């Protein structure tokens, strides 16, 4: 079994002499691989393969909706700080995200709440508005920054005035028709919210693995850094996915505690199947990460320019659709003949090379 990482494809058998061939090779050699599946026939092998393929197929069917010109919705909430230092820190992080999201795409819908505006009433109204406006093909991201609490049964996000529970947040997000959703809860005790928030088609990331990790977290700081640090784009496809941002922030959080010679009091987790326990690291073995690896938070460089260029947006959508087909084929590989797999993969790679060439013009 292998985890999620990047790779480079090589199709030298399709080469011809001349510069056009060199260009084709160059395009094919930088294609991303999110997952490689290597299933066995032993205990759990067949069932694991079937479950993984089912999840991947469901994910792919939802992701193809992006070809209908999906619009991203971003909601960031900086909750109650309790102390001036936390108040300033939470507000600054939320404002940084606000700038990043507004610059991400011309069609982005960005809502950011800080200070006295970050109330349960305002959040409820905004999520209700999005529920009325958003379409199934749209993407929805909710990021919570601040303090949380967990009493052993119920998680609450601390806000000025009444707090909001994980169950209340889930009800509001469930009403949003966007099939692709991401909730990033960076608060203390955020692990206690996962059970309420998880749902098929929704990625849930929490800064703590359980509701009992109650110290203030630093994960939010590095989550923001992931979206402005090009090194987070590990597969070099000029886009930062939810999984890449999670892995970057988790790695930097661990490094922080090591550098401070402190015992880590937070351990970030991710869940994107809607029916399993959250995990510390996504892999093909545990079936987590298939949705997160295809959920694009921000595009970089040429990809961002293409996303904001009406003449190239359709090509970019086509490119991302083809990349998702590659992901799906790799998950299905164990159930295909070698010849069929090679044939289908080669066809998609060649089409991807063509589309990439058109984007590069």
C-alpha positions as CSV (number, residue, x, y, z in Angstrom):
1,X,0.0,0.0,0.0
2,X,1.2,3.5,-0.7
3,X,0.2,6.9,0.5
4,X,-0.7,10.0,-1.6
5,X,2.2,11.6,-3.4
6,X,3.3,13.0,-6.7
7,X,4.9,11.2,-9.6
8,X,6.0,11.8,-13.1
9,X,4.8,9.8,-16.1
10,X,6.9,8.9,-19.1
11,X,5.5,7.8,-22.5
12,X,8.6,7.6,-24.6
13,X,6.9,5.1,-26.9
14,X,4.8,8.0,-28.2
15,X,7.8,10.1,-29.2
16,X,8.6,11.3,-32.7
17,X,11.6,13.4,-33.8
18,X,11.6,17.1,-33.5
19,X,10.7,19.8,-31.0
20,X,7.0,19.0,-30.8
21,X,8.0,15.6,-29.4
22,X,10.2,17.2,-26.8
23,X,7.2,19.4,-25.8
24,X,5.0,16.4,-25.5
25,X,7.5,14.6,-23.3
26,X,7.9,17.6,-21.1
27,X,4.1,17.9,-20.5
28,X,3.7,14.2,-19.8
29,X,6.5,14.2,-17.3
30,X,5.0,16.6,-14.9
31,X,1.6,15.1,-14.5
32,X,0.4,14.6,-10.8
33,X,-0.3,11.3,-9.3
34,X,-2.4,11.5,-6.2
35,X,-2.7,7.9,-5.4
36,X,-1.3,4.5,-6.3
37,X,-3.3,1.5,-5.3
38,X,-1.7,-1.9,-4.7
39,X,-4.3,-4.2,-3.3
40,X,-3.7,-7.7,-2.2
41,X,-6.0,-10.7,-2.2
42,X,-5.6,-11.5,1.5
43,X,-7.7,-10.6,4.4
44,X,-9.7,-7.5,3.6
45,X,-8.1,-7.2,0.2
46,X,-11.1,-7.7,-2.1
47,X,-13.5,-5.8,0.2
48,X,-10.9,-3.0,0.6
49,X,-10.5,-2.7,-3.1
50,X,-14.2,-2.6,-3.7
51,X,-14.8,0.0,-1.1
52,X,-11.9,2.2,-2.4
53,X,-13.1,2.0,-6.0
54,X,-16.7,2.8,-4.9
55,X,-15.4,5.9,-3.0
56,X,-13.3,6.9,-5.9
57,X,-16.1,6.6,-8.5
58,X,-18.4,8.6,-6.3
59,X,-15.8,11.2,-5.9
60,X,-15.1,11.4,-9.6
61,X,-18.8,11.8,-10.4
62,X,-19.0,14.7,-8.1
63,X,-15.8,16.3,-9.3
64,X,-16.9,16.2,-12.9
65,X,-19.5,18.8,-11.9
66,X,-16.7,21.3,-11.9
67,X,-16.7,21.3,-15.6
68,X,-20.0,23.3,-15.4
69,X,-17.9,26.3,-14.2
70,X,-18.0,25.9,-10.5
71,X,-17.9,28.9,-8.3
72,X,-16.0,28.8,-5.0
73,X,-17.5,30.0,-1.7
74,X,-15.2,30.7,1.2
75,X,-16.4,31.5,4.7
76,X,-13.8,32.3,7.4
77,X,-14.7,32.9,11.0
78,X,-12.3,34.2,13.7
79,X,-14.0,33.4,17.0
80,X,-13.8,34.8,20.4
81,X,-10.2,35.3,21.5
82,X,-10.8,35.9,25.2
83,X,-7.5,37.8,25.5
84,X,-6.1,40.7,23.4
85,X,-3.2,38.5,22.1
86,X,-5.5,35.8,20.8
87,X,-8.0,38.3,19.5
88,X,-5.3,40.0,17.4
89,X,-3.9,36.7,16.2
90,X,-7.2,35.2,15.2
91,X,-8.2,38.4,13.4
92,X,-4.9,38.6,11.5
93,X,-5.1,35.0,10.3
94,X,-8.7,35.5,9.1
95,X,-7.8,38.7,7.2
96,X,-4.9,37.0,5.6
97,X,-7.2,34.2,4.3
98,X,-9.6,36.9,3.1
99,X,-6.9,38.4,0.9
100,X,-5.8,35.1,-0.4
101,X,-9.3,33.9,-1.3
102,X,-10.4,37.2,-2.9
103,X,-7.3,37.1,-5.1
104,X,-7.8,33.4,-5.9
105,X,-10.6,33.7,-8.5
106,X,-12.7,36.4,-10.1
107,X,-15.9,34.5,-9.3
108,X,-15.0,33.7,-5.7
109,X,-17.6,34.5,-3.0
110,X,-15.7,35.4,0.1
111,X,-17.2,36.0,3.5
112,X,-15.0,36.8,6.5
113,X,-16.1,37.5,10.1
114,X,-13.9,38.9,12.9
115,X,-14.4,40.6,16.2
116,X,-17.9,41.6,17.1
117,X,-19.2,40.6,13.7
118,X,-18.3,36.9,14.2
119,X,-21.5,36.0,15.9
120,X,-23.7,32.9,15.6
121,X,-26.5,35.1,14.0
122,X,-24.2,36.4,11.3
123,X,-22.8,33.0,10.5
124,X,-26.2,31.5,10.4
125,X,-27.5,34.2,8.1
126,X,-24.5,33.9,5.8
127,X,-24.6,30.1,5.5
128,X,-28.4,30.4,4.9
129,X,-27.7,32.8,2.0
130,X,-25.1,30.5,0.5
131,X,-27.6,27.6,0.8
132,X,-30.0,29.6,-1.3
133,X,-27.5,30.8,-3.9
134,X,-25.0,27.9,-4.3
135,X,-25.4,25.2,-7.0
136,X,-24.5,21.5,-6.8
137,X,-21.4,22.1,-8.9
138,X,-20.1,24.8,-6.7
139,X,-17.4,24.4,-4.0
140,X,-17.9,25.4,-0.3
141,X,-15.1,26.0,2.2
142,X,-15.6,26.9,5.9
143,X,-12.7,27.7,8.1
144,X,-13.0,28.2,11.9
145,X,-10.2,29.9,13.8
146,X,-10.2,30.4,17.5
147,X,-11.1,28.5,20.7
148,X,-13.4,25.5,21.0
149,X,-14.8,23.5,23.8
150,X,-15.9,19.9,24.3
151,X,-17.7,18.5,27.3
152,X,-17.5,14.9,26.3
153,X,-20.6,14.9,24.2
154,X,-20.9,18.2,22.4
155,X,-18.4,20.4,20.7
156,X,-18.9,24.2,20.6
157,X,-17.1,27.0,18.7
158,X,-16.6,30.0,20.9
159,X,-18.1,33.2,19.5
160,X,-19.1,36.6,20.9
161,X,-22.5,36.0,22.4
162,X,-23.9,32.5,22.0
163,X,-21.5,29.7,20.9
164,X,-22.4,27.5,18.0
165,X,-22.3,23.7,18.3
166,X,-20.9,21.2,15.9
167,X,-24.4,19.9,15.3
168,X,-25.7,23.3,14.5
169,X,-22.9,23.9,12.0
170,X,-23.6,20.5,10.4
171,X,-27.2,21.4,9.9
172,X,-26.4,24.7,8.3
173,X,-23.7,23.2,6.0
174,X,-26.0,20.2,5.1
175,X,-28.4,22.7,3.6
176,X,-25.8,24.0,1.2
177,X,-26.3,22.2,-2.1
178,X,-22.6,22.3,-3.2
179,X,-21.5,18.6,-3.5
180,X,-17.9,19.5,-2.8
181,X,-17.4,20.8,0.7
182,X,-14.4,21.4,3.0
183,X,-14.6,22.3,6.7
184,X,-11.3,23.2,8.4
185,X,-11.7,23.5,12.2
186,X,-8.5,24.8,13.6
187,X,-9.7,25.4,17.1
188,X,-8.8,23.7,20.4
189,X,-10.9,20.6,21.0
190,X,-11.8,20.6,17.3
191,X,-11.5,16.8,17.1
192,X,-14.7,16.7,19.1
193,X,-16.6,18.2,16.1
194,X,-15.7,15.6,13.5
195,X,-18.5,13.2,14.3
196,X,-21.1,15.9,13.8
197,X,-19.6,17.4,10.7
198,X,-18.6,14.4,8.6
199,X,-20.7,13.6,5.6
200,X,-20.3,12.0,2.2
201,X,-18.7,14.5,-0.2
202,X,-17.3,16.6,2.7
203,X,-13.7,16.9,3.8
204,X,-13.3,17.6,7.5
205,X,-10.0,18.7,8.9
206,X,-9.4,19.3,12.6
207,X,-6.4,20.7,14.4
208,X,-6.8,18.1,17.2
209,X,-7.4,14.4,17.1
210,X,-10.0,14.4,19.9
211,X,-12.1,16.9,21.9
212,X,-9.8,16.3,24.9
213,X,-6.9,18.2,23.3
214,X,-8.0,21.5,24.7
215,X,-4.9,23.8,24.6
216,X,-4.8,26.7,22.2
217,X,-3.6,25.5,18.8
218,X,-1.0,26.8,16.2
219,X,-2.3,24.7,13.3
220,X,-4.3,27.7,11.9
221,X,-1.0,29.7,11.5
222,X,0.5,27.0,9.3
223,X,-2.7,26.4,7.4
224,X,-2.6,30.0,6.2
225,X,1.1,29.6,5.4
226,X,0.3,26.6,3.3
227,X,-1.8,28.8,1.0
228,X,0.9,31.3,0.4
229,X,3.9,29.1,0.3
230,X,4.5,27.5,-3.1
231,X,6.4,24.6,-1.5
232,X,3.0,23.3,-0.3
233,X,2.3,22.4,-3.9
234,X,4.1,19.1,-3.7
235,X,2.9,17.6,-7.0
236,X,3.8,20.8,-8.8
237,X,0.6,21.2,-10.7
238,X,0.2,24.9,-9.8
239,X,-2.6,24.3,-7.4
240,X,-2.8,23.7,-3.6
241,X,-5.2,21.0,-2.7
242,X,-6.9,20.5,0.7
243,X,-4.7,17.4,1.2
244,X,-1.5,19.3,0.4
245,X,-2.5,22.2,2.7
246,X,-3.3,19.7,5.5
247,X,0.0,17.9,5.1
248,X,2.0,21.1,5.0
249,X,0.3,22.5,8.1
250,X,0.6,19.3,10.0
251,X,4.3,19.0,9.2
252,X,5.0,22.6,10.2
253,X,2.9,22.2,13.4
254,X,5.0,19.2,14.5
255,X,8.2,21.1,13.7
256,X,7.0,24.0,15.8
257,X,6.7,21.9,18.9
258,X,10.0,20.2,18.2
259,X,11.8,23.5,17.9
260,X,10.2,24.8,21.1
261,X,11.2,21.5,22.9
262,X,7.6,21.2,24.0
263,X,5.3,18.2,24.1
264,X,2.8,18.5,21.2
265,X,-0.7,19.2,22.5
266,X,-2.4,19.1,19.1
267,X,-2.4,16.4,16.4
268,X,-4.3,17.3,13.3
269,X,-6.6,14.7,11.6
270,X,-8.5,14.4,8.3
271,X,-11.7,12.5,7.3
272,X,-13.2,12.6,3.8
273,X,-15.2,9.5,3.4
274,X,-18.1,10.6,5.6
275,X,-18.2,7.3,7.5
276,X,-14.9,6.6,9.1
277,X,-12.8,7.7,12.0
278,X,-10.5,10.6,11.2
279,X,-6.8,9.7,10.6
280,X,-3.5,11.4,11.1
281,X,-2.2,10.6,7.7
282,X,-4.3,9.9,4.5
283,X,-3.3,6.9,2.4
284,X,-4.8,4.4,0.0
285,X,-4.7,1.8,2.8
286,X,-7.1,3.7,5.1
287,X,-9.1,5.0,2.2
288,X,-8.8,8.6,3.3
289,X,-7.6,11.5,1.1
290,X,-9.3,10.8,-2.2
291,X,-11.6,13.7,-2.0
292,X,-9.0,16.0,-0.3
293,X,-6.4,15.4,-3.0
294,X,-8.8,16.7,-5.7
295,X,-10.2,19.7,-3.8
296,X,-8.4,22.7,-5.0
297,X,-8.1,25.6,-2.5
298,X,-6.0,27.9,-4.5
299,X,-4.3,27.9,-7.9
300,X,-0.9,29.4,-8.5
301,X,1.0,31.1,-11.3
302,X,-0.2,30.2,-14.8
303,X,-3.1,28.1,-13.4
304,X,-4.4,31.0,-11.5
305,X,-4.2,33.3,-14.6
306,X,-6.0,30.6,-16.7
307,X,-8.8,30.4,-14.0
308,X,-9.3,34.1,-14.3
309,X,-9.1,34.1,-18.1
310,X,-12.5,33.4,-19.7
311,X,-10.7,32.2,-22.9
312,X,-8.7,29.6,-21.0
313,X,-11.0,28.6,-18.1
314,X,-12.7,25.8,-20.1
315,X,-9.3,24.4,-20.9
316,X,-8.2,24.5,-17.3
317,X,-11.5,22.7,-16.2
318,X,-10.8,20.1,-18.9
319,X,-7.2,19.6,-17.7
320,X,-8.4,19.1,-14.1
321,X,-11.1,16.7,-15.3
322,X,-8.5,14.6,-17.1
323,X,-6.2,14.6,-14.0
324,X,-9.1,13.2,-12.0
325,X,-9.6,10.5,-14.6
326,X,-6.0,9.5,-14.1
327,X,-6.6,9.3,-10.3
328,X,-9.7,7.1,-10.9
329,X,-7.9,4.8,-13.3
330,X,-5.1,4.3,-10.7
331,X,-7.6,3.3,-8.1
332,X,-9.3,1.0,-10.5
333,X,-6.1,-0.5,-11.8
334,X,-6.2,-3.6,-9.6
335,X,-9.6,-4.6,-11.2
336,X,-8.4,-4.0,-14.8
337,X,-6.3,-6.0,-17.2
338,X,-2.8,-4.6,-17.8
339,X,-3.6,-4.0,-21.4
340,X,-6.9,-2.2,-20.7
341,X,-5.3,-0.1,-18.0
342,X,-2.4,0.9,-20.3
343,X,-4.7,1.7,-23.2
344,X,-7.0,3.9,-21.2
345,X,-4.2,5.7,-19.3
346,X,-2.3,6.4,-22.5
347,X,-5.4,7.9,-24.1
348,X,-6.0,10.2,-21.2
349,X,-2.3,11.2,-20.9
350,X,-2.2,12.1,-24.6
351,X,-5.4,14.2,-24.3
352,X,-4.0,15.9,-21.2
353,X,-0.8,16.7,-23.1
354,X,-2.9,18.3,-25.9
355,X,-4.9,20.4,-23.4
356,X,-1.8,21.4,-21.6
357,X,-0.2,22.5,-24.8
358,X,-3.3,24.7,-25.6
359,X,-3.0,26.2,-22.1
360,X,0.7,27.0,-22.7
361,X,0.0,28.9,-25.9
